[in-house]
Amino acid sequence: MKKVTSLIVIVIVAAVLFFSSFYIIYEGQQAIVTQFGAPVGDIKQPGPHFKTPFIQNVIRFESRLLKWDGDPTEIPTKDKKFIWVDTTARWRITDPLLFYKTVATERGAQSRLDDIIDSVVRDAVSGRLLVELVRGSDYEVREGGGEERFEVEGVEVAKENLVGREEIMAGILDKARANTPDYGIELLDVQIKRINYVEQVRTRVYERMISERKRVAAQYRSEGEGEKADILGQMERELKEISSEAYRKVLEVRGGADAEAAAIYAEAYNQDKEFYTFLRTLESYKKSIQKNGRLVISTDSDYYRYLKEAK
C-alpha cells in the first residue's frame, strides 16, 4: 500500500514538474525568461518551449503592430497660429529583453513614446507654417485663385522654402525613430490625425474663408456676366444676319413673283385687250364697292362704262 501511495506521489510530482517546465508561445507573441526576477533570455519563435520549473518564469509580449495615440496638444505654428494637434503612431517590440529592462511593460512603453513623439511633433509644428501642415507636397494654386503670400513677423517666406505635410511627417518619423531602439522598440510611422484651430482663432479663420469664397464667387459671377454678354452679342449678330438673309430672299421671291405676274398680265393683255380691261375693271369694282357701301361716279366716266353697257 505504501509503495502504491509513493508511486502516485512520484507521478503527481513528475506531472507537476513537467507541466511547470513546459510552455507555449503562440503566433503573434514573443517572450522573455526570468530567473529569480532577472531576465536571462528571450523567445521569439512560436511553439512549445521548456524552462526550469519554479526557478524560471515566462513573460509574454506582443510581436504584432501596436498603436500609440497621443492626447491632443495645443501648439503654436511658426506664423503664430495656435492649433490643436492630434497624433497617432504604430510601433512594435523588436527586442523583448531590452524592452523589459528599459520600460518593462506596454504601458511603460506608451508613456515613453508620449515623451518622445510629443516632443518631436511640438518642435516640428512650431518650426513650420500652418499652410505647410495642412497641404500636400503636390498642392497647386487653382487657376484664378490669385497669388499667395506668406509672412512671418513681417518677413515674406519664399515659396521654394515651403514643404508639404508628407515631408514634415517624414522628418518627425526620422527624429522620433532615432530614439526608440534604446528601448527595444521600432517606430513604424507617425501621422497627424487631426489639426484644428483653437476657439479664439477659429472664428477669424471662418470669416476669412467666407470672405475668400465670396471673392471667388464674385469673380466667377463677373466672368459669367462677361460670357453672357458675349453670347448675347453673338446671338444678336447671328439673328440680324439671319433676318437680313431672310429679308433678301423674300425680296427676291416677291420680285420674281411680281415679274411673273406682270408677264402673265402682259400676255393676257396682248391676247385680248378688251377682255383684259373688262376683267380688271370687275376686279376694281369688287375692291371698291364694299358691303353696304356706296360709290358715287359720273355717268360719263370710263369707270362707269361697263355698268352702263350692262343695262
Stockholm file with secondary structure:
# STOCKHOLM 1.0

chainA/1-311         MKKVTSLIVIVIVAAVLFFSSFYIIYEGQQAIVTQFGAPVGDIKQPGPHFKTPFIQNVIRFESRLLKWDGDPTEIPTKDKKFIWVDTTARWRITDPLLFYKTVATERGAQSRLDDIIDSVVRDAVSGRLLVELVRGSDYEVREGGGEERFEVEGVEVAKENLVGREEIMAGILDKARANTPDYGIELLDVQIKRINYVEQVRTRVYERMISERKRVAAQYRSEGEGEKADILGQMERELKEISSEAYRKVLEVRGGADAEAAAIYAEAYNQDKEFYTFLRTLESYKKSIQKNGRLVISTDSDYYRYLKEAK
#=GR chainA/1-311 SS CHHHHHHHHHHHHHHHHHHHHEEEECTTEEEEEEETTEEEEEECSCEEEECCTTTEEEEEEECSCEEEECCCEEEECTTSCEEEEEEEEEEEESCHHHHHHHTCSHHHHHHHHHHHHHHHHHHHHHTSCHHHHHSCTTCCCCTTSCCCCCEETTEECCGGGCCCHHHHHHHHHHHHHTTGGGGTEEEEEEEEEEEEECHHHHHHHHHHHHHHHHHHHHHHHHHHHHHHHHHHHHHHHHHHHHHHHHHHHHHHHHHHHHHHHHHHHHHHHHHCHHHHHHHHHHHHHHHHSCTTCCCCCCTTSGGGHHHHHHC
#=GC SS_cons         CHHHHHHHHHHHHHHHHHHHHEEEECTTEEEEEEETTEEEEEECSCEEEECCTTTEEEEEEECSCEEEECCCEEEECTTSCEEEEEEEEEEEESCHHHHHHHTCSHHHHHHHHHHHHHHHHHHHHHTSCHHHHHSCTTCCCCTTSCCCCCEETTEECCGGGCCCHHHHHHHHHHHHHTTGGGGTEEEEEEEEEEEEECHHHHHHHHHHHHHHHHHHHHHHHHHHHHHHHHHHHHHHHHHHHHHHHHHHHHHHHHHHHHHHHHHHHHHHHHHCHHHHHHHHHHHHHHHHSCTTCCCCCCTTSGGGHHHHHHC
//
